[in-house]
Amino acid sequence: MRTSTTRGEQRRFGRLLIALLAVFALIAASCASDDDDDAAPATTAAAAAGTDAGDDMADDGDMADGDDMADDDMADDGDMADGDDMADDDMADDMAMDYCNGGANVGGTLIIGSTQVPRHLNGTVQSGYATAVPGTQLNASPLLYDDEYNPMPYLAESWDVADDGLSVTLHLVEDAVFHDGMPITSADVAFSIQTVQANHPFKPMYAPVTSVDTPDEHTAVINLSQPHPAILLAMSPGLLPIIPKHIFDDGQDMKSHPRNSEDFVGSGPFRLAEYEPGTIIRMERFDDFFIEGTPCLDEIVMEITPDSTAIVLSLENGTTHLSSTLGPAANVLRLMDNPDVEVTAQGHEAIGQINWLEFNLNDPALSDVRVRQAIGYAIDRDFLSGVIEQGLTFPVPTGIAAASPFHNADVNHYDKDIDRAKQLLAEAGYGEGELELTIDYIPPAFVVHAEYVVQALQEAGINVELSVSPDFPTWAQRVAGGDYQMTINQVWNWGDPVIGVHRTYLCDNRVGVIWTNNTGYCNPEVDALLAAAGQELDAGERTRLYAEFQEIVAEDVPIYFLNTPSFWQAFNPAVMNPPTNNIWGQMSPMHQVWLDQ
């Protein structure tokens, strides 16, 4: 049974987005409210939810969006503190269902088109969509999540959270093995958590973990220094891949370990068969995968190209089955009009992606908050979203996505005001045309955003030159190393601020890795607020803490927030059980996907 909306519904939905934007624009014009930027996201982002690119994608940011990232259940995280066994009989029944059309459709090769170039395949030390899509096929995680933010069994067949919230006990399946035949044990879980804790750019994600006890081979007890409202979400496929201790615990640096790419041994439904960086990743069925009867496919092949238009063409002619890196809005609308391609915004709801303009605060000119504020007043978010991106993105004024329960709309939006921009520049000592800057962007898709910023800042008397990186790894290395002045980036909330938001602002997370604190921003008051919110289990108090955090960041402007895009997926109608029925989309295992052919 198909999990996406019907083709006609998808086309109507795409046009509805455009119509809704027009309506909101009329309302905004008549009301002139300070909250104009958030009128659309609050109501339509939840429906639009969908496709990604950027932060964590590694590319294609102008298509991504931040769905309904979190409902009350997610915000409350109440099921994390009650200590009940969270894998009930219904979940077990779901895992025991018939797969692959009752076994009638086993085999075939799924072709995924992608513009994303991973540095390697080890998600314990590397974030990003480029790594997570193949990585979640190659490695299993303790938990899966359905489309309503409910945790589901995976490597952990059940789990318990202590009444005081200071420990989580995982009960692992007993017949799971790595691709080399070695058993997956609690020691591997402990090693994987410790590796993520020490190396992953999402430093706050496992910061409260003090130790992992392994009383037996199939029990892992995660001990915490404080309650952690996002600890279960942090065990999702793209966030905690379980890697083999017997291979990686050899004293070599994890970030440059040769087995991150070569002779890769994983724990997931597919094993690595071929890897040509920047070109192809071919993964073949692992016959001893612990979920009996899966995977359905013989192979998943990721074909990588920097040209999103080429991916669109291959979707249209049927040579590509699935893609979420569709490029600019025109490509999405084009596919919506094609009766031979399914387009949906379902899936990836947890991502909460935001496109933004990032400043290097170590740069002499940009270290002055008046210059950063002036740049903010020179940009028109509404024009960027409504005109350039044809209504497929929504303006957002903060670093917490508008669909999140922690989003605060009552901050300074920096609505376009050229006179105010010029006044601030003059106060900072810059006359007309005296300030010269450069702007980088994630290639290739964010060039549209960068070119718009160049034009917008010219109106305020700021001369900006495009700085072009040939590919994502080059861009990432430059930005992580501080070799930039401004850059267009896309960063994801990753389901909870502890996981995806804190990392950008914490003073001690300036570690020279992309998607950490790459601006050089440091405000002890912000650090204190995030530390408090990161251990607060009361949803109301967390909301208050995050609201204050957003107000301070809006005044400091280490980042100017642009918009949140929808995360679209397109796929051939022959693809059954496409990755649309969970909050992580293609960053989840595709062991249940099969081809009707």
N, C-alpha and C positions, 0 to 999 in steps of 0.2 A: 504494500500500500504506500502511495506517495505521501511524503511528509511536507512537501512544499505546497504553496498555494497554486491554483490553476493558472494556466498561461494568461487567460483573459483577466483574471484577478490581478495578476502581476502588472499587466499593461495598464489597467485602470488605476492601480496603486501608484505607478510612476507618474501618471498624469495628475492624480490627486495631490501628490506632493507639490507639483508646480502650482496647482490651483490654490492649495492651502497657503503657500508662500504669498501668493497675490493677495489673498484675504488678509493674512497677517500684516502685510505691508500697508493695506488700507487702514486697518485698525490702528497700526502704529502711527500712521500719518495723522489720524484724527485725535489720538490720545496723547501723543508725544510723551510717553511714559519713560522714566529712567530705566525701566526693565525691558525695553523693546527687544534687546538682543536675545532675551530668553523666552519671548512669547511663543515662538515656534517650537523650540526644543522641548518645552515642558509637555506639549501635547502630541507633537508629531514624531519626535525622535523615538519614542517608544514603539510606534508602529513601523517606523522606517528602519529601525535597527538593522545592522547588518554586515557590511563587508569591510575589510581593512587594508591597511597598507601603512607602513611607516614604523613608528616607534619601534616598535616591536615588530613591525612588519619588516622593515628593512626597505620598504619602498611603496610606491603606488598610493601615496597618502591621500590624494584628492578624491578617492572613492570611499574612504572608510567612514564609519559612523558609529555613534555610541548608543544605539538601541536603548531599550529599557534595561539599564545595567543592573539595577538592583531594586527589588521590591521590598516590602516591609519585612518579609521573612529573612531576606538577605541582610538587611540593615540590623535587625534585631539579633540575628545569629542565635536565637534562643535555643535551637536544637544543638548548639555546641556546648551548652553549659549544664544540660540536664542529666548527663551521665548515662542516658539510655543507650542501649545497643541500637545503632542507627541503620543497620541493615536488616530490615524486617523480611517476613516471608514473601511479601509481594515483590520486593526487589530480587530475591533469590529466584522467584518464579520467572521474572522478566529475563534474568540471565540464562534461564534454562529453556527459553523459547526456541522454536525451530528457526534456523537461520537459512539464508541463501535460498529463499523460496522453497522451504521444506527440503533443501538439499538438491533441488532440481536444477539450480543455476549456480554451479560451482565452476570456477575457471574464468578465463578472460583477462585482459589487460586494461586497466584504467589509466588513461592518459590525463595528467594534470598539467595545464599550462601555467607558468609562473614567471614573473619578472624578478623574483627574489633570489638573491645569490647568498647562500649561507657561507659563513666563514668555515664552519665545520658542522658536525652533526650531534655534538654533545650538549644537550640542553641543561646540564647541571652547571655549566660555566658560561653559558651564552643565552641571552634572551632573544626574542624576536620571532616574527612569523616565518622568516626564511629558514630558521633552524627548527621551529616547532612543528611545521607541517610534516616534513619527513621524519623528524625526531619522534613524534608521537606514533608513527607507524613502526619505528624501530625499537622503541622502548615503551614499556608499560609503566603506569603510575599506581599509587595505592587506590585512588578513587577516580570515578567518572562523575560527570554532572549532567542531569537531564536539562530540558529546556525551561524548567521552573526553579532552577538553582538548588535542586535536591541532590545531595551526594548519593552516589550509587557504588556498589561493590565493583572492584576490579582486581588488582593484586591483593587488596585487603577484602576478604569475604565478609568481615564485620569489624566494628570498631566501637570503642567506648570512650567517652569524655568524663573525666573526674568531676565530682560535684563542685570542687573549688576551681575548676578550669585550669589546673596546673599540670595536667598530664593527659595524654591521648594514647590509648592502647590499640594497636593494629593487630588483627588476627589474619595472617596471610593464608592464601590458598596453599595447599600442600603439594601440588603436583606441577608447579611452575618451574620452568627451566630457561636458562639463557640459550642463545643461539648456538653455543658450543656444547650444549648438553649438561652443563653444570647447574645444580639446583639454585633457585633464587631463595635466599634466606633472609632472616631479620638482620644479619650482619651486612648484607648488601643494602638494605633499607637504611640502616644507621650510617653506613659509609656515604650513601647518596645524599642524605640530609646534611651531613657534615661537609660534603663537597659543595653543595649549594650554599650553605651558610658561609663558607670561606671564600667562594669565588664568584658567585652569581651577582650581577649588577643590582638585583632587587634586595639590597642588604637588609632592610627591615623585615622582609618576609619570614626569615627564620632567626632573627636576632634574639627572640626570647628563649630559644631552645638552649638548655644548659647541658643536656646529655640525652643519649638514646640507649636505654637498657635493652638487652636481648636475652631474656630468661630462657628462651628456647629458640629453635631454628625458625619457628613460624609465629613468634610474638615479638613485637617491637613496642617499647614503651617510650614515648616522647615526653621528656620532662621540660617544663617551662618555668621561667623565672617570674612570670606574670601571666594573667589571662591574655589570650591572644584571639581576638574576635574573628580573625581570618585564617586560622591554622588549618581548618579542613579544606577551605578553598585553595590554600597553598599546596595541597596534595593533588591538584588537578594534573591532567596529562602533560601540558606544556610547562608546568612549574616544578614538578618533581619526578623526572624520569629516573627509574631505578636502573643503575648501571652496575656492572660486575666488579666487585671489590678485588677479585682474584686477578683481574687484568689491570685495573687503574691504580691500585694501591701499591705502586712499585717505586715510589720516590720521585717520579718525574713530575714536572710542573703540569698541573691539570689543564691550564688554558692552552698550552702548546703540546699537549700529549699527542704522540703520533697516532694513537688508536682513536682519536676523536674523529678521524676521517678515513684512515686506512684499516682494513681488516676489522671493521667495526663489529663488535659483538653486543647485541642488545637483548631486551627482554620482551619485545613487543610482537605483534602478529605478523610482521614482515621482517625479513633479514636483508641486509645490504648485499646487492649483487653487482652493482656497477656505480661508480661515482666519478664523474668528470666535472670538477668544480666549474661553475658558471655555465654548464651545458646540460648535464643529465644526471638524475639520480634514479636508479632502477632498483626497486625493492621486490623481492620474491616471497611467496607464501612460506611461512614457517610452519611446517607440518606438526610440530610438537607444541604449538601454542596452547596455553592452559584452558582457554574457552573452547570446549569441544565443538567441532563442526564449523569452526571459523579459522582463518578468514575465508571469505567466499571467493575472492579473486586469486588468480595465479600470480599476478604482478600489479604493482603500481609504478608507473613511470612518470617522473616529473621532468618535463621538458622546459628548460629555462631560456628565456630570451629577454633582452631589454625592451623589446617592442611590444607594448600592450595591444597595438592594433593588429599585429600578427596573431596574437592570441584570439582576438575577436574573430578574425577571419577563419581561424582553424576551428573555433566553436561553431561558426556558421556552416562550414563544410563538413563537420563531423569528425575531423581528425583529432580534435581535443574533446575530452568528455567533460572536464570540470575546471573551473578557474575562479579565483576571487581577486585576481589582479587585472582588472579590466580597464584601468586607465581613466581618462577624463570622463566627465558626465556624458558627453556626446556618445561615447562608446556604450555606456549603460543604456541610454535611451534607444540607441540603435538595436541592441540586442532585445530589448523589451518589445520591439516591433517585429521581431523574427519569430514566426510560429514554430520554428524547429529548434528553438532554444528556450529552456526554462530559466527565468531570472527571479531571484527571491532575495529578500532582506532577512530571512529567517536564519538563525545560527549566529554565532559570534556575539550574542547579547552581552556577555560579560566584559567585552573588551573596553568599551567606553573611550574610544579614540578621540584625540583632540589635535587639530593642526595648530601649530603656533610658530611665532617668530621669537627665536631665542637669542639673547644677547650675551656676549662675552664680557663679563664685568671686570675682567683683568685688562681690558683695552682702555687706554687713557680717556678716550672720548666717551665710551659707553659706561665707564665707571660712574659718570655723573647721572644721577637719577633724573635730572631735568631733561637731559638728552633723550633718555629712554621714554619719559612721559611725552615729550614732543613727538617722537616717532609714533607713539600710540594715538595721539590726536590727529595725525596726518593720514591714518588708515581708515577706510570705510568697510567694516565687516559686512554690512548689509549688501553693499555692492558686490563684494567678493562672492558671497554665498548666493545671492539672488540672481545676479546677472552672469558673472564669469562661470560659476559652477551650476547655473541653470536650475537652482532650487533643490539640488540634491545634497546640500549641506546646510547647517543651521548655525548662525552666529552664537558664540559662547564667550563670556567675559572672564572665566576663571579656569583653573586647572583641574577642577572636578566636573565631570560631564554633567550636562543639564538633566539627564534622566536619573542621575544618582540621588538618593535621598539626602546626601550630604552637600549637594550643590547649593551655593549661596548666590542668589541673583542680585542681592542688594550690595553690590560693590561698585567702585568707579568703573564705568564701561569705556571710558575714553572715546565717547562718540566724536565723530569727525569734527574738528574745529581747527582750521588752518591758522587763524589768527592766534589762537592759544598756543599752537605748536611753535609759531615764529617767536612769540613772546618768551617762551621757555628757552628756545635756542639762544635768543639774545641775552637772557639772564645767565646762560652758561658760557657766553663769550663768543658766540658764532653768528656772524652776519650772513646775509643771503649768499648762498653758494660757497661758503667757507668750510662747511663740514663735508668731508668725503669719507665714504664707507664702502665696504664690500658686503655682499650677501651670498651665502652658500645655500644649497638646497639638496634634498635627497633626490638623486637622479633615478629615473627620468621624469617622473610624474609631477614633481613639485616645481618644475620650472615655471608653470603658469602662476603659482603663488608668488614666486620670487620676482618675476617680471612685473606683476601687479604692484608689489612693494616698491620696486624701483620707480615706477611711474608715480605712485602716491607720494613718495618722499620728495620727488622733484618739485611737486607743487608747494612743499613747505621750505624749499631752498636747500635741500640735502641732496648731494650728488652720490648716487649709489652705482657701483659696478658689479655685475654678475661674476661670481667665482664658480667655475664649472668643474665638478669632479666627474671623471669618466664612468665611475660605477659606485655602487653603494659602499663596498669595503674602503675605497679611497676616501669617500666623504666621511665615513664613520671614524677612520683613523685620524683625520684632520680635526674633526670636532672633538673627539675624545682627548686629543692632545692639546687642545686649546688654540689650534692654528686657524682661527676664524674670527670675524667680528660679529656678524649676524648670520643666522641660518634658519631656513624653514625646516621644521622638524615635525614629526607626528609621534606623540607619546600616548600610551594607553593607560587607563586606570586599572586594568586587569582585575575588575570585579570588586575590588575593595581598595580604599586609599592606602592601607598599610602595604599592600603589594605594589601598586602601580604609581602612587602619588608621592609618598614620602621620599622616595629615592632621589627625586629631582631637586629637593630643597635642603636636605640635611647637610649641615656643615662638614661632617666627617665622611660624607659619601662622594667626595671629589677624588675619585680613584683612577682616573684616566681610562675609563671604560664608557662606551657609548650608552646613553640612556641612564646615566647616573646624574650627579650634579655637575653638568658640563658648563654651567654658566659661571661658576666660582662664587655663587651666592651664599651668604652666611648671615643668618639673623638668629641669635640665641633665643629670642622670644618665639620665633617660628619653631625652632627645635623643641622647645618646651611644650608647645601646644601639640605638636605631632607625637611626642613621646606620651603625653597624657591620653590622646585619642587612640593611640595604638594599643592601649591596655584597658580601655573603657568598654564594658559590655552593655552599659545602658545606652540605648539608641538615642534618646533625647540629649544626653550629655555629650555623646560623640558628635551629634549634629551641631551643638553649640560650639564645641572646640574647633571643628572644621570650618564653621562660619567665620570665626575670628581669624583663623589662619588665612582664609581666602581674602579677607579684608586687608590684612597686612601685606600680603603678596601683591594685591592690586595696587597698593601705593608704592611699593618698592620696585615694581615692574622689572624683575629679572627676565621675564618672559611676557610678550604680548600675545594673548590668546586670540586665535582667529575664528575657528569654527569646528563643528563636529560633523563628520560625514557618515553616510549610511554605508554599511559593509555589505556590499552586494556579492552574491554568488551566481554564476551562470553555469548551467550544465545541460548535457544532452538528455533528452527524455528517456534514453535507454538506461540511465543511471538510477538504480533503485536503492532506497535507503540512503539518499545523499546526506551529507553532514549538515543537516538543517534542524535536527531535533535535539540539539544540546547547546549550551551557552558558549562553547568554544569553537564551534564550526569545524573547519579543517584542521584545527589544532587538537583534534581528538582522534583516536584510532578509527580506521575505516574497515574494521574487520567484518562489519555487517553489510557493507556496500556490495552490491552485485549488479551485473549487467544483464539486461533483458535483450538478449540477442541470439 
